[in-house]
Amino acid sequence: MNTKTAIITGGSRGLGRDMAINLAQNGINIIFSYHSNVAKANEVISEIETLGQKAIAFPFDANNYESGQEFVKKATDYLQQENNSPNFDFLINNAGTGTYNLIADTTEVQFDEMMHIHVKSIYFFTQAALPYLNNSGRIINISSGLTRFSLPGMSAYAMMKGGIEVFTRYLAKELGARKITANVVAPGAIATDFGGGLNKETEKVNIIASLTALGRVGEAEDIGGVVAFLCSDKAGWINGQRIEVSGGMLV
């Protein structure tokens, strides 16, 4: 049986790291990107290797079009060398960052950065990867609870994530003939370093807990298993869907 391979952007920390570990626990080899922290990337590689799976990481700057093209080339060259085929099975578009600004205060530079990182980068990274994604493969794009509910200061970020949800439905439609599914996982508020670690602050944690049916802030470990499920045989009939993983935030 051929071992399957997942490509995960932003896999060295936070949600991406947990996705990588969960997929590796399911017997999947991992290629992931990191932005600049080589030490964190190497820690994830070591952890995956202790699970008996292969892992490699390449740098990727989601704010740079060429960086995405280079990453796909490096990943497929590596797969060709390892497997005699450049193809892979799962694409998880997770890399990103946040910005916190009210509409009245958002600059063009900040807006453009959000657009480049969360829309343009994912669109063209996916485009570059599609020729190498095996038929019956899976695409999972990471969005946010902020496309369903609105919190002041997150407009630019949330707008871009809304765009990715539309993009995902188009992927599902256009790739159906290849039996490739495309879905969105939309985390609620998660206590990671994302966006400067705002969701780790005690006051913010208490507010989030009070707004969430399950009474706590989310953790990275709440998300990876859902992504792994969507990459499993059991999820083959889920397509073009937005799955919110928020503990019932603002229901």
C-alpha positions as CSV (number, residue, x, y, z in Angstrom):
1,M,0.0,0.0,0.0
2,N,1.3,3.4,-1.0
3,T,1.7,5.9,1.9
4,K,-0.2,9.1,1.2
5,T,1.3,12.5,1.5
6,A,-0.2,15.8,2.8
7,I,1.1,19.3,2.1
8,I,0.3,21.8,4.9
9,T,1.2,25.4,4.8
10,G,2.0,26.9,8.1
11,G,2.7,23.6,9.8
12,S,5.4,24.5,12.3
13,R,3.3,26.0,15.0
14,G,-0.3,26.3,16.3
15,L,-3.1,24.8,14.3
16,G,-0.9,23.7,11.5
17,R,1.4,21.7,13.8
18,D,-1.5,19.9,15.3
19,M,-2.9,19.1,11.8
20,A,0.5,17.7,10.8
21,I,0.7,15.5,13.9
22,N,-2.9,14.2,13.6
23,L,-2.3,13.3,9.9
24,A,1.0,11.6,10.7
25,Q,-0.8,9.6,13.4
26,N,-3.1,8.3,10.6
27,G,0.0,7.1,8.7
28,I,0.4,10.0,6.3
29,N,3.7,11.6,5.3
30,I,4.0,15.3,5.7
31,I,5.4,18.2,3.7
32,F,4.9,21.5,5.5
33,S,5.9,25.1,5.3
34,Y,7.3,27.4,7.9
35,H,7.8,31.2,7.7
36,S,11.1,31.8,9.4
37,N,11.5,29.6,12.6
38,V,13.6,26.7,11.5
39,A,14.0,25.4,15.0
40,K,10.2,25.0,15.4
41,A,10.0,23.3,12.0
42,N,12.7,20.8,13.0
43,E,10.8,20.0,16.2
44,V,7.7,19.1,14.2
45,I,9.8,17.0,11.8
46,S,11.3,15.1,14.7
47,E,7.9,14.5,16.3
48,I,6.4,13.2,13.0
49,E,9.4,10.9,12.5
50,T,8.9,9.4,16.0
51,L,5.5,8.4,14.7
52,G,7.1,6.5,11.9
53,Q,6.3,8.9,9.1
54,K,8.4,11.0,6.8
55,A,8.4,14.8,7.1
56,I,10.2,17.7,5.5
57,A,9.7,21.4,5.7
58,F,10.4,24.2,3.2
59,P,10.2,28.0,3.8
60,F,7.1,29.9,2.5
61,D,6.2,33.5,2.7
62,A,2.4,33.8,2.1
63,N,2.8,37.5,1.3
64,N,5.0,36.6,-1.7
65,Y,3.6,35.1,-4.9
66,E,7.0,33.7,-6.0
67,S,7.5,32.0,-2.7
68,G,4.5,29.8,-3.2
69,Q,5.6,28.8,-6.6
70,E,9.0,27.9,-5.3
71,F,7.5,25.9,-2.4
72,V,5.4,23.8,-4.8
73,K,8.5,23.1,-7.0
74,K,10.6,22.1,-4.0
75,A,7.9,19.9,-2.6
76,T,7.2,18.1,-5.9
77,D,10.9,17.7,-6.7
78,Y,11.3,16.1,-3.2
79,L,8.4,13.7,-3.9
80,Q,9.8,12.8,-7.3
81,Q,13.1,11.9,-5.6
82,E,11.4,10.0,-2.8
83,N,8.5,8.3,-4.6
84,N,9.4,8.4,-8.3
85,S,6.3,10.6,-8.6
86,P,5.7,14.3,-7.9
87,N,2.1,13.7,-6.8
88,F,0.5,14.0,-3.4
89,D,-2.9,13.5,-1.9
90,F,-4.0,16.2,0.5
91,L,-3.5,20.0,0.4
92,I,-4.2,22.0,3.6
93,N,-4.1,25.8,3.1
94,N,-3.5,26.9,6.7
95,A,-0.7,29.6,6.6
96,G,-1.8,33.1,7.6
97,T,-1.6,35.9,10.1
98,G,-4.1,38.4,11.5
99,T,-4.4,42.1,11.8
100,Y,-6.5,43.9,14.4
101,N,-7.8,47.3,13.2
102,L,-11.1,49.0,13.1
103,I,-12.3,49.9,9.6
104,A,-11.7,53.6,10.3
105,D,-8.0,52.8,11.1
106,T,-7.1,50.1,8.5
107,T,-4.4,51.2,6.1
108,E,-4.0,50.2,2.5
109,V,-0.8,48.4,3.3
110,Q,-2.6,46.3,6.0
111,F,-5.5,45.6,3.7
112,D,-3.2,44.5,0.9
113,E,-1.2,42.3,3.2
114,M,-4.4,40.5,4.3
115,M,-5.5,40.1,0.6
116,H,-2.1,38.8,-0.5
117,I,-1.7,36.3,2.4
118,H,-5.3,35.0,2.6
119,V,-6.7,35.2,-0.9
120,K,-4.0,35.7,-3.7
121,S,-1.5,33.4,-2.0
122,I,-4.0,30.5,-1.5
123,Y,-5.5,30.9,-5.0
124,F,-2.2,30.7,-6.8
125,F,-0.6,28.2,-4.4
126,T,-3.5,25.9,-5.0
127,Q,-3.4,26.5,-8.8
128,A,0.3,25.6,-8.8
129,A,-0.3,22.4,-6.8
130,L,-3.4,21.1,-8.7
131,P,-1.5,19.3,-11.5
132,Y,0.2,17.2,-8.8
133,L,-2.8,16.5,-6.6
134,N,-3.9,13.0,-7.1
135,N,-7.4,12.2,-8.3
136,S,-9.7,11.5,-5.4
137,G,-7.5,13.9,-3.3
138,R,-8.6,16.4,-0.8
139,I,-8.3,20.2,-0.4
140,I,-9.0,21.8,3.0
141,N,-8.9,25.5,3.4
142,I,-8.8,27.1,6.8
143,S,-11.2,30.0,7.4
144,S,-12.6,31.5,10.6
145,G,-15.7,31.8,12.7
146,L,-15.4,35.5,11.9
147,T,-17.1,34.9,8.5
148,R,-20.3,34.0,10.4
149,F,-20.1,36.4,13.4
150,S,-18.6,39.8,13.5
151,L,-16.2,41.2,16.1
152,P,-14.9,44.8,15.7
153,G,-11.4,45.1,14.4
154,M,-11.3,42.0,12.2
155,S,-13.0,43.3,9.1
156,A,-10.1,43.0,6.6
157,Y,-9.1,39.5,7.8
158,A,-12.7,38.2,7.9
159,M,-13.4,39.6,4.4
160,M,-10.5,37.6,3.0
161,K,-11.6,34.4,4.8
162,G,-15.0,34.9,3.3
163,G,-13.4,35.0,-0.1
164,I,-11.7,31.7,0.6
165,E,-15.0,30.1,1.5
166,V,-16.4,31.1,-1.9
167,F,-13.1,29.8,-3.6
168,T,-13.6,26.5,-1.9
169,R,-17.0,26.0,-3.3
170,Y,-15.7,26.7,-6.8
171,L,-12.8,24.2,-6.2
172,A,-15.4,21.6,-5.3
173,K,-17.4,22.3,-8.4
174,E,-14.5,22.5,-10.9
175,L,-12.6,19.5,-9.5
176,G,-15.5,17.1,-9.1
177,A,-14.7,15.3,-12.3
178,R,-11.3,14.4,-10.7
179,K,-13.1,13.2,-7.6
180,I,-11.2,15.8,-5.5
181,T,-13.2,17.2,-2.6
182,A,-12.7,20.7,-1.2
183,N,-13.9,21.8,2.2
184,V,-13.5,24.6,4.7
185,V,-12.6,24.2,8.4
186,A,-13.5,27.4,10.3
187,P,-12.0,27.5,13.8
188,G,-13.5,29.8,16.4
189,A,-11.3,31.7,18.8
190,I,-8.2,29.6,19.5
191,A,-5.5,30.3,22.2
192,T,-2.4,30.3,20.0
193,D,0.2,32.9,19.1
194,F,-1.8,33.9,16.1
195,G,-2.6,37.6,15.8
196,G,-0.1,38.4,18.6
197,G,-1.6,35.8,21.0
198,L,-4.7,38.0,21.8
199,N,-6.8,34.9,22.6
200,K,-4.3,33.8,25.3
201,E,-4.9,37.0,27.4
202,T,-6.9,36.3,30.6
203,E,-9.6,38.9,30.0
204,K,-10.1,37.8,26.4
205,V,-10.2,34.1,27.4
206,N,-12.9,34.8,29.9
207,I,-15.0,36.8,27.3
208,I,-14.6,34.0,24.7
209,A,-15.6,31.3,27.3
210,S,-18.7,33.3,28.2
211,L,-19.7,33.4,24.5
212,T,-19.1,29.7,23.8
213,A,-21.6,27.0,24.6
214,L,-18.8,24.6,25.8
215,G,-17.5,27.3,28.2
216,R,-13.9,27.7,27.2
217,V,-11.5,29.1,24.5
218,G,-10.5,26.7,21.8
219,E,-7.0,25.0,21.7
220,A,-5.0,24.0,18.7
221,E,-5.7,20.4,19.6
222,D,-9.4,20.9,18.9
223,I,-8.7,21.5,15.2
224,G,-6.2,19.0,13.9
225,G,-8.4,15.9,14.3
226,V,-11.1,17.5,12.2
227,V,-8.7,18.1,9.4
228,A,-7.4,14.5,9.7
229,F,-11.0,13.2,9.5
230,L,-11.7,15.2,6.3
231,C,-8.6,13.5,4.8
232,S,-9.9,10.0,5.8
233,D,-11.9,7.6,3.7
234,K,-14.9,8.2,6.0
235,A,-15.2,11.8,4.8
236,G,-15.2,11.1,1.1
237,W,-18.8,12.3,0.6
238,I,-18.3,15.7,2.3
239,N,-17.7,18.3,-0.4
240,G,-18.0,22.0,-0.7
241,Q,-18.9,22.5,2.9
242,R,-17.9,24.9,5.7
243,I,-17.4,23.1,9.0
244,E,-17.1,25.4,12.0
245,V,-15.1,24.1,14.9
246,S,-15.8,26.7,17.6
247,G,-17.3,24.8,20.6
248,G,-20.6,26.6,19.8
249,M,-19.3,30.2,19.9
250,L,-22.1,32.7,19.5
251,V,-24.7,30.1,18.6
